[in-house]
Amino acid sequence: MEMKNLRKHIRALVTLGETEAPVISCYLNLESGVSGYRKALDERIGLLRKSLDRDTRRYFEEALSRIETFIATKLLPDAKGAAIFSRGGDQPFFRSLQFRVPLPNWFGVDSAPNIYHLVELKDTYPRFVILFSTRERACIMEVNLGDVTEIWEEHPELHEQTNRVWTREHYQHHRKELEKQFITDKINILGRLISARGYTHLILAGDQRMTSRVRNVLPKHLASKLVDIVVASERDRLTDVVSAALVSFVERIKLESQTVVERLHRQINTHGLAVIGTVATLNALKWGQADMLVLDKSYDPGQGWMCEACKAISLNRALHNICPECGSEELRDLNVKEEMVRMAERSGCRVEIVDHNDVLMRFGGVGCLLRYRMPA
């Protein structure tokens, strides 16, 4: 799946209108086959059947049957993760997504789809490009969400059957010149692709001799995008090359997320365009100030509530029976973390998920960079 398609799916999920029927959000880790998810799935289904009232359980079973049918018949053999959303009732809804990268096992029921794990996937596996080169071949691969979506490949014409009167020195010089031209051609193609498609990360892969030659002649605008060099041989399958590149790429993305927190911290220290903490972040999202939502993976503010009448949000359900903003009694429980992510996606605010940062956790695990500051 391409990133642009995932964004469209997320947009459709966050704008899905609510009905009296709940939405099941089902995430599956398919790396180990059925044994990797079935037990956890059955435990969650059993628990929810006991916790839901009779009317809700009827909708639940209707939505669940579609999920079970899909799992039994439509899972792709090379998929490592699946996200399935289903709703019954008068306005049924069903959407299934499969990926070449893993997702956690997670199963829940709510009035709206749970999108956090899709947003985390989008943040962890953005597009990047691999230039794979050996003495016998070269190809450029676009990787989207862990899946190769396009390949540009060419084999160098090294003219092995040359005139026998050539000396060994002549032949070696001829081969080097052809390799040099071959590398130059591939770099030119790579440059045009990166310029046209907006890639921000590049990985070189191949034998050490060729990757070293490529690295030495990369122009500055391409060298600045280089993430790592992965050693691979002509005998390696492209899928193995991509898997090795993914490991390196994900580590780079983790480092870049730490840099975002450093930027957030500097803005907080200098009274710049940033806020930190759950309440301040919620307000920034509510008023459209947020430019980037920054979440620690372990951030868990728990349940809050939302007023159906005025859309006010508060963190502590136990403190209120009526909305202090408008006096309405139409309050519903709310997963605060999930609502933050929904608000960000609806407003076009970027989301950065950080794999633990001590500075961020000292302030509760969440903050955001701002587009502008509200008047006092």
N, C-alpha and C positions, 0 to 999 in steps of 0.2 A: 504494500500500500504506500502511496506517495503522501508526503506531509500535507500537501494542499487538500487532499481528500480527507485526511484525519481532521484537519481544521473544520471542514464542512460538516463532518459528522458531529463534532463537538458542538458546533454552532446549532445544529438541529436539535441536539439533546438539551442544551441550556435554554432554548426557546420553546420547548415542548409545553403546551398548555396543560395545566393540571385538571384532573377529573376526580370523581369519587373513587375510581379504581386506582390502586397503587401501582407503581412501576417496580418491577424486579430488575435489579442490576446484578449481573452475574459475571465475575471475572474468573478465568481458569488458567492455571499453569499447566501447559501440555507437554513440558519437557520429558516427563516420565510416563506419558500415556495416561490411561484411565486410572492407574494406581496412584498417580500423583495428585489427583483432585477429587476422586469419587467419595472417599470417606469424609473429607471436610465438607463437601457439598451436601451429602446426606445428613450430616449432623446439623448443618444450618437449616435445611429444609424441615427436619423434624422439630427443631426448636421454634421456628416461625409458625408452623402449623398449630402449635400449642399456644402461642402468644397472641395470634390474631383472632378477632371476633368473627362470628359466623359469616356476616355479610362480606367482610374484607377477605376472609379465607376463600370464599367462592371466586372472587376475582383473582386471588393469588393462584388457585389451582388452574384456572383458565390460562393465565400467563405462563405458569410453570410448565404446562403440557407442551407449549410451543418450544420452550427452551430445551426440554428433554428430547423432543423430536429432532431438534437441530443438533444436539450433542450426539445423538445416536446415528445420524445420517449425513451430516454436512461438515464435520470437522476435517480440515485439510491435513494430510499426512505429514507435511513439512512445517505446519504451524507450531509455534512454541507458546503462544498465548492467544486467548480469545476473550472478547468482551461482548456480552449479549444483554440486550435490554428488551423487556417484554411487558405489555400491559393488556389486560382484558377489558371487559365492559363495553359500553356503547361506542367508545372511541378507541378501539384497539390500536396498539403500536408494537412494532417489532423491528429491531435492528441488530445485526450481528457483524462483528469486526474480528478479523484474524490477522496475526502478526508473526513475523519470523523472530521476534524477541519475546522473552517471557513476561508474563504478568503474574501478580500474586493471586492466590485463591481467596476470593472475597465474594460474599453473597448477601445482599440486603434488600429491604423493601422500604420504599419511601414514596412521598407524593410526586417526586421528580427523580430523574435518573441521577445516579452518583457518577460524577465525571472525574473525580480526583485522579484515579489511576491512569486515565487516558491523558490527562494534562501532564502528569509525571512522565509518562512515556514520551510525550511530545517534547518535553524539556530535556530528557536524557538522550534521545536519539534523533537530533536534528540531522538534516541532510549534510553529507560530506562526499568528497570525491577521492578515489584511489587511482594513482598511476602505477600500474604493475608492469615492470619491464625486466626482461632477461635478454640474453644474446639472440634468442630465437623468436621472441614475440614481444609485443607490448599491447596493453589495452588500458583504457580509461573507464572506470566504473563509477556510476552514480549510486550511492547507497542512501536509501530512504527508510527510516525506522528499522534498520537492520536488514533490509531487503534490497538486493541489486535491482534497480528499476531500468537502467540503461547501460549498454556496453558499447564502446567504440574500440574496435580491435583491428590490428594490422600486423602482418608478418614482414620483416625486412627482407628485401630481395638482395641477398648477399652474393648471388652469382657464383655458387660453389663450382660450377663446371666452367672454369675460366680457361683461357688459352694455356696449353701446357708449356709454352715457351716462357711464361712468366717465371721470374725467380720467386723464391719464398718471400723475400723482402717486398717485392712488388705486390704480391698477393696480400700480405699482412697490412701493407699501407692501404691497399684498396678496401679491405674489410674495415679498417678503422675509419676511413673516410665515409663509408656507407653507414656505419654505426653512428658516427657523429651527425650525419645528415638526418638519420632516422630519429635520434634523440631530439634534434632541433625541431623536426616536424611535429613530434608528439607534444613538445612543450608549447609550440605555437597553437596547436589544437586545444590543449589544456587551457591556455590563456584565454582563447576565444570563448570556450565553454564557461569558464569561471566568470568572465565579464558578462556574458549573456544571461547566465542563470543565477548569479549572485551567491555562489558557494563561498563559505567563509573558512572552511577547514579542508586541508589536503593531507593525505598520507601517501608516502612513496613505499612501494613494495617491490621485492624482486631480489636477485642475487646482489651481493655487496658491491661487485665491480660496477654493475650498471646503475644501481641506485646512487652510488658515489658520484658517478659521472653526471647523472641527472641533477643531483643536488648541487654540484659545483657550477652548473650553468643556469640554474633557475634565476630568472629576473627577480628583482627585489619585491615586486608586488605579489609574486607567487610564493617566494621564500617566506614572506611574512605570514602566510596562511598555513605553513607546514607544521603539522602536529607531531609526526613521528616517522621513522623509517622502519619498516617491518621486513625482516629477512625471509625470503621465500625462493623456491626453486621452480624451474620449468615443470617439474614433475608434480608439484602441488596443485590440487584442484582449486578453482577460483573460490569455491565456497569456503575452503579452509583459509585462503588468503583473506577473505572478507571477515571471517570469524576472528582471526588474529588482529586485524585492523580495528575491529569493533572494540576489543578489549582495551587497546591503547586509546582509542577515541573517547570512550566513556570516562577513562581516567582524566583525560584532558578536560572534558566537560565538567567534571567534579572540581578540578582546580579553578576553572573559570567561574564557577558558582561561588567559590570562596572569595574571589576577587570582587564579585558583586556585593558581598557582605561588607568587605573592606570599604567599598564606595559608600554603602549605606551608613556605616559607622562614621566615616569622615563627615558626611552631611549632617548627621546627628550632632557630632561634636562642634561643628561650626555653625549650628543653627541654620542649616541649609534646607534644601527641598527634600525632606524625608521625615517620616514619623515611625515610631516603633511601639510595639505592644498591641494587644488585641483590640482594645477599644478605639485607639487612635487609628489603627489600620481599617477597622470596620467603617469608621466615619469617613476616611479618605476614599474608600471604595464607594460608599453610599453617595457622596457628593461629586464623584467623577474626577477627583484630584489625582488618583493613583496612576502612575506611569508604569511601575513594575511592582508586583506583589512578590515578596521574598519570604519563603516558608522553609523552616527546618523540617526534615522528614519526620522527626519525632514530635513535632508540634501537635498538641491535642488539647484544645480549650474546652472540650466536652460539649454538652447540650446547652443551647440557649432557647430563645423564643422569638417569633416574629409576629407582629400585629398584622392581621389580614386586611384591616381597614386602612392604616396609614403606612404600612411596611416598616415601622420602627423595629429595630433589632436590639435585644438585650442579652446579656450573658447568663443571667441567673433566673431560671424559670420559677424557682421557689419563692422569690421575693414579690411576685406580682400575680394577681388574679385578673387585673384589668390593665390596659395599656396606659402608662403615665403620660403619654404624648397626646392621645385623643380620647381616652376613656372607654375604648371598645373592649368588649370581653372576648373578641374573636382572636385569641392567641393560639398559636400552634408551636409545638416543639420544633427545634431547628438544630441541625448539625452545623455548628459555627464554621468549622474549617471548610466543609463542603460548600457552604453558602458563600464564603469568601472567594473560593475558586470560581463558582458560578458567576458571581458579580464581576470578577475580573474578566472572564471570558465574554460576558455580555457586553462589556464596555470597551473591549479591545485592549485591555491592560495586559502586559506581558506577565508571565508567572515564572519565577525562578525557584526551583526546589533544591535545597542545600542538604548535602549528606553530613550533617552535624557540624555546627559551628558554636564554639563556647560563647562568643560575644552575643550572637543572636539568641542563644538559649538563656542568657542572663536577663533578657528582656521578655521572656516568655516564648520565644521561638518564631516571632513574626514581625514584619515591618514592611514598609513600602517606600519607594522613591516616588516623588510627586511631580506632576506636570506643572503645578502652580500652587501657591499658598492661599488659603481662604483668608479673607479679612477677619480681624479679631472680632 
